[in-house]
Amino acid sequence: MDAHFASTLPMGAAGPFGTSADGELNLHPGLPVVDGSILPDLSSKYITLTIMANADRIAHRLAETKANPAL
């Protein structure tokens, strides 16, 4: 059995417990979250690949930022 808690740190939400589109916590800039908790809603289908794809997207963005700090 797999449990995914969504919307505990929702992407795009304002306030201290929201995150940016790149998964950074509003309250702690520079600390990315890449699990299912940043998804605003859960599908009724399996979401493992969605979580993995989002984590991969955020990881690529972090790698680009480290390689080119001007981003």
C-alpha positions in Angstrom: 0.0 0.0 0.0 1.2 3.5 -0.8 0.1 6.7 1.0 0.6 10.1 -0.5 -0.4 13.2 1.4 -1.2 16.0 -0.9 -1.6 19.7 -0.3 0.2 19.9 3.0 2.7 22.3 1.3 0.7 23.2 -1.8 2.6 24.5 -4.9 1.6 28.1 -5.7 -0.1 28.8 -2.3 0.6 32.0 -0.4 1.5 31.9 3.2 4.3 30.2 5.2 3.3 26.6 4.2 3.0 27.2 0.5 5.7 26.5 -2.1 6.8 28.1 -5.3 6.4 26.4 -8.7 9.9 25.1 -8.2 9.0 23.6 -4.8 10.7 26.1 -2.6 9.0 26.6 0.8 7.7 30.2 1.1 8.9 30.3 4.8 12.3 28.9 4.0 13.6 30.0 0.5 16.3 27.7 -0.8 14.7 24.6 0.8 12.9 22.6 -2.0 10.2 20.0 -1.4 9.8 17.4 -4.1 7.3 14.9 -2.8 3.6 14.5 -3.2 2.8 17.1 -0.5 3.3 20.0 -2.9 0.7 18.7 -5.3 -2.5 20.8 -4.8 -4.8 17.9 -5.6 -4.6 14.2 -5.9 -6.0 12.3 -8.8 -8.1 9.2 -8.2 -5.5 7.3 -10.3 -2.0 6.3 -9.2 0.3 9.3 -8.9 3.7 7.8 -8.4 4.8 8.8 -11.9 3.4 12.3 -11.4 5.4 12.8 -8.3 8.5 11.4 -9.9 8.1 13.7 -13.0 7.7 16.7 -10.8 10.7 15.8 -8.7 12.8 15.4 -11.9 11.6 18.8 -13.2 12.5 20.5 -9.9 15.9 18.7 -9.8 16.7 19.8 -13.3 15.8 23.4 -12.4 18.0 23.2 -9.3 20.9 21.9 -11.4 20.5 24.7 -14.0 20.4 27.3 -11.2 23.6 25.9 -9.6 25.3 25.9 -13.0 24.2 29.4 -13.8 23.4 31.4 -10.6 22.0 34.3 -12.7 18.8 32.2 -13.3 
